[in-house]
Amino acid sequence: DGNTLTLDYQDDQLGAATITIRATSNGKIVDDSFTVTVNELPDYTVTFQTDGTDGATLAGTTNQTIEHGDDCAAVTANEPAGYSFVNWTGTGDFETTADNPLTVTGVTSDLTITANYRVVVVRVDAAQTDNSGSGDSWATAKRDVQAAIAAVVSAGGGEVWVKAGAYY
């Protein structure tokens, strides 16, 4: 219809261009100019690290250079014996997650992402009816100390917390 200006993106075409538009109506001419600048999008550095827990490791590329809006390669947090993986935390707009392995998508800033771990703790409470709970909380505590010790040994180490009570 003669009233539309379309600018098409061209790969690797950076810089500035001045565009002049001339309109005529009823014998009058109007010129207007504007500048379009296309800048290169930056690359970002995404660094994966552990929280310093002794023996914790990461599998995958821990220092990645990512183009604007692209995704990272997956990184897996490996917990040492006696510890469990908790979550990933990070800088910038990174949202805490327990996903493991982790793939960060749509990167738009530099990020430092930390794998967090905790000591395995199995709780014991004589008031529980049996040993079916995981022991991860007081609500899911084991009934017997021996069951808690077995769970900690199975995890490769950790701690047993015993609530005050009568144990037989």
C-alpha positions, 0 to 999 in steps of 0.5 A: 500500500506504499505506507510500510517500511520493512527492515530485514535482519541480516546475519553478521551485518553490524553498524549504523545506517541512516534512512531517509523517508520522503513523503509527498501529499497534495504537492507537498514533500516531507523528508524525515531521517532516522538512524538504525544501529545494529550492535553485536549481542554479547557472549556470556560466561556461565561458571558452575561450582560446588559450595566447597563441600569436601569431595563434591564434584561436577560432571560436565563443562564448568566454564562455558561461554554462551551466546546471548539467548542460547542454552548451556550444556548440562552439568551434573552435581555429584555428592560425596559419601555422607552428603546429599545434593540440595539445589543449585543457586546462582547470581543474576536472574538464575532461579534456584532449582533442584534439577540435576543435571542442570541445563540453563536455558536462554542465557542473557547475563553472566552467571555463577551457579553453585551446587549445594550439598548437606550432610545426610541426617537421619532422625530417630524418634521413639514415638514413631510407630515403625521404621518406614519413614526416611528420617529426613525430618522429625515427621518421617523419623525412624523408630529405632536407632539401629535402623537410622544407623543402617540408613546412614551407612547406606548413604556412605556416612552422615549423622544420626539425630536421636530425639529424647525418649525411651528406646528399647 
